[in-house]
Amino acid sequence: MLLLCVAFLQGCIPIDDSLSPVAEEISIQEQYAYFDSLILNLTYTDNFGLDSAHISINKSFTSPEDRLIWRVDSAIDINGRRQSKRIPLAIPAYSQKGLYSLTVSAFDKAGNETPLAYNFEIIGDTSAPVFEELALNLTQVDGKYAARPNDEIEISGLVSDDLHISSLTFVLPQVFQTLRGSAKQIDIAELLSNVSSLRAPNSISTDALEEDFSISLVATDTFNNSVERNLDILLDLPPQLSIEEANLTMDENEVSVVENSPYTISNFKVIDNDSIISVRKTVRKSNGEEEVSEAVINEIDSINLADYISLEFTPTSAVGETEEITIEVADNIGGYEKGSIKSFNLYITSDALPKMNEEGIYINNELKGLYSNLSSPTIVSRGNEIEVIGKISDDIGIEYLEVYWQRMDVESQPIFTLETNANYIDLKEVLKDIYPITIPNAAKSGEIYVLTINARDINNGSDAERTISNSFYFEIL
């Protein structure tokens, strides 16, 4: 009962207030998940005056002993004839799921009550973890990560959840690894620092120069909500190098080179599935000094490296010493560090005269022997046809070939000359225009004819120092 007090009266007149406060309806969702907030927008009016409000939340169909029930029992001060309040109530993590009842009651000064009752359901966590700033330590090519076989792979980034992450699984070819944890946020690099490294496959399963594979990361929270991220990676072989043509033969990565003469690679084949970016050539002298040169390429597929950089090597070290040659080719994955290397040595030797390997002296197409000299000439008859068969070779090259045919006591001019730079001469092939040589019918018995073959190499020095001369003697029967 309220009292109405008037100043000019000697007391107060009782007033009977039987009207309850007027409450506006509250907007309540049917379901809430953990960490959601239940927002109560309360608005009340009363004809005489508001006094208080009470909020009660409890789980339906349960006993007070049940654990993890979300319970609210809270009083709120309100006063005046009209009052609005916004009351946020955060739902605690891991509250027991199920149907809950909400009662909000308002009281006025006379004790009149206006209750509002609602039901809502708490459901478990439905949101999956979230990956943030996920990245790899690999080069990107056309928007895709690229790795060499057996490259170590480092993963950086964060994975977060509104509750807790229970596990993080990494899946690579032939690798399946699950790491356990319990945190709202996990630094992936820090988590991996305590385990064995992740590596790209150590080979390509096809005949191609590349193939794709993926790293899958699966993060799972404590309510088994999962999220998966796939990172596609190109497994790429380094450029393939091969020396196809050169002026000298390589034996187990070593080439014997005559002093002051070149080793020249005319066809150095490079194959790559992507861009061949650059080449670096290093010549390390016997005294440790280095000569380095580079060239930009930026070509795709297959090239001859000799079209982009000089591959002629003329050693300057002394005879018996070695110079080391290193050729590095980089594509667009990791530069020279992850490119291809071809190394070999140049062993410097002294120059030798051309060598002639006789295969025989033929008379009328019949082999008569390998050698003949003045003390033991080959016996021939007038009209016989003679050929001396053999091969001449030189490491550097043969500069000049000349052939003389004459009676021993008569000087004459050469019957054949050839300027060349070949390392190898087949006499039967080269002299086919003058073979066979016929013994003159006017030759007299006992006379001696001489076939002389001279070969001069390309190296420096006088003609005498550079020339080999072989003479073959024939006595007329």
Order of alpha helices (4+ residues) and beta strands (2+ residues): beta-beta-beta-beta-beta-beta-beta-beta-beta-beta-beta-beta-beta-beta-alpha-beta-beta-beta-beta-beta-beta-beta-beta-beta-beta-beta-beta-beta-beta-beta-beta-beta-alpha-beta-beta-alpha-beta
